[in-house]
Amino acid sequence: MNIEKIYRTNTIETTALNNINMNINKGEFVSIMGPSGCGKSTLLNIMGLLDAPTGGTITIDDKSVTSLSRKKLAAFRNLKLGFIFQSYHLINDLSVIDNVELPLLYRSGISGVERRKRALEALEKVGLSARTKHYPNQLSGGQRQRVAIARAIIGNPEILLADEPTGNLDSAMGEEVMNLMLHLNKTDGTTIVMVTHDEQMAKKTQRVIHFFDGQQVS
Amino acid sequence: MLINYIKLTFKVMLRKKYYTALTLVGISLTIMIVTIFASFIDQIISANPPEVNRDKTLIVDKVSVFKNGEQTDAMPSLIFLQKNIKDLESTEAISYFSTKQFISLLNGKAAGHSLNFTDENFWKITDFNFLEGKAFDINEVKKGARVAVINEKTKAYFFNESEALGKTINIYGLSYKVIGVVKSATPFSKVYSDVYVPYTTDANVQLTEKEIEGTYSAMLLAKTIDLKKVRTELKARLKGKSMISGADSVKVHAFTALEQFAKSSSRNDDEPEYGKTAIVVLVVLTLFMLIPAISLVNINITRIGERAEEIGVRKSFGATSGTLVTQLIIENIIITLIGGLIGLGLSVYASQLLVHFINTFDPLFKMPTDSFVISWQVFSFCLFSCLLLGLISGVYPAWKMSRMNVIYALKGGNNV
């Protein structure tokens, strides 16, 4: 509520987000649209607890998370949130399966065997169980994004935050990734917030929020 | 998780070949020098063969003579030692020895050898490995028999590979029969010598030895580890006698090898100062490792900086700063250990080169090229040094990177 993000330097003050009030329901698939630089990615980062707002509060599951310590924020991200980035952000030195099981490394009480099992399940869900030992640079863009989705869902997060997940993909691959997210939302009930430029993709989601100059316009 | 870190370390090492090579060269050269340094100290102080009783062996190689308020320090004479340092109840055995040198001529070529005049107890206190024959006994010492025990290096020099027993070597114009061949002690040890002969054949005792000052030392093997008893007995022995002509009093300095090393940092060269010595060694070690560590810190900042995106990803998915610091330090320690192992291997060759270099200064007296031994103590010390170097060079870059803002990190660390 009342989310504000202002970037300050010695001479300039830039308002990236101005008084944003937004409510996203559990199990909803929402897309945020707007021109470049309108603040939609900044909002997504704040919603994902990767960045702190200058003002306002974020409430998830009726719990305010704005004032949590760094350590608690890390644990919260690990348990509740999953991220899908436009440029995949896979670790090139790790194999596909190692990339996918990464979030579980930071969760206590999960054995190596269990991690492997769950990573395989996640890869099966995205149709990449045959590529476990490949490295990211051996995969196509669409495959990389599916690996990123597998990584995002391995910890069974309640909320998926996707920042232009189809932005780097051609239309066929983009369609494939979009369908996968729709499927996850429908079958697992995962709440998804997606930032996109693509109106066609946005139309497939349950609700579209428009942004302009750091403000929500619809 | 550790397996994950190890796998990743090797991947990054192979991917960043230039940084890896630079890092490994820096670490291995540092550890190589540390190993040689540690090996040198180990040979001086540790209970390695043949000086297996070093922790309960006191060496008396200095006397302080007080006369008219003035103090004179010198090595004791054989006469002084025989008169005053014998039959101590707290000791198991006492040996007298003096190390000298002689020149041999073989096929027209001169070579220098160290010579140890000693007694039968020398072989009881030490534990030389006899490759051939035996040591000289009390009867041979009493008789002044011209018999010699030589080390393997001397055997190889005089007799090549053939049998040495029964053959003779010429020392100061006299023939000595070889009765034993031992494995060489380390050249930095007090008991190192090329040739050992009974002290009763030392023709110069009358000429060089005075009542107190001379060229001999005594080795006192205590009955127990409690060396205080020996020192107290020694003190009492000297106090109760008025045999020392011309001197008001005489003090003998009896120290173990470790104490001798520890007192080298003592200002008055009198009492060992373990704490001070340990600090000096640690400071020298840290200062020595600081320069390569600073270079490694810079390399690591660049190396880890290139992994900003990975750090951003890990943070996004729940890694805390602490977890990331641990990961980066473990990775750094793995690299340091690999560099350390290379350094350990290099130290063997480097020490041989060093001995060759030292040998060029003296054409007569040559040290054996296998003088440096890597014992388990040296190995442990190297391991400790690797960990220290890994920590020193890894903590700051790891801490700096772990604090990176996650958004900036995901953008590849720009603006940091």
Chai-1 contact restraints between the chains, C-beta under 6 A:
chainA,res_idxA,chainB,res_idxB,connection_type,confidence,min_distance_angstrom,max_distance_angstrom,comment,restraint_id
A,N45,B,I407,contact,1.0,0.0,6.0,A-B,restraint_1
A,L50,B,V406,contact,1.0,0.0,6.0,A-B,restraint_2
A,L50,B,I407,contact,1.0,0.0,6.0,A-B,restraint_3
A,D51,B,I407,contact,1.0,0.0,6.0,A-B,restraint_4
A,K71,B,T320,contact,1.0,0.0,6.0,A-B,restraint_5
A,A74,B,G318,contact,1.0,0.0,6.0,A-B,restraint_6
A,A74,B,T320,contact,1.0,0.0,6.0,A-B,restraint_7
A,R77,B,G318,contact,1.0,0.0,6.0,A-B,restraint_8
A,N78,B,G318,contact,1.0,0.0,6.0,A-B,restraint_9
A,F83,B,S316,contact,1.0,0.0,6.0,A-B,restraint_10
A,H89,B,V313,contact,1.0,0.0,6.0,A-B,restraint_11
A,I91,B,E310,contact,1.0,0.0,6.0,A-B,restraint_12
A,D93,B,L8,contact,1.0,0.0,6.0,A-B,restraint_13
A,D93,B,K11,contact,1.0,0.0,6.0,A-B,restraint_14
A,D93,B,V12,contact,1.0,0.0,6.0,A-B,restraint_15
A,L102,B,F317,contact,1.0,0.0,6.0,A-B,restraint_16
A,P103,B,F317,contact,1.0,0.0,6.0,A-B,restraint_17
A,L105,B,M1,contact,1.0,0.0,6.0,A-B,restraint_18
A,Y106,B,G318,contact,1.0,0.0,6.0,A-B,restraint_19
A,Y106,B,A319,contact,1.0,0.0,6.0,A-B,restraint_20
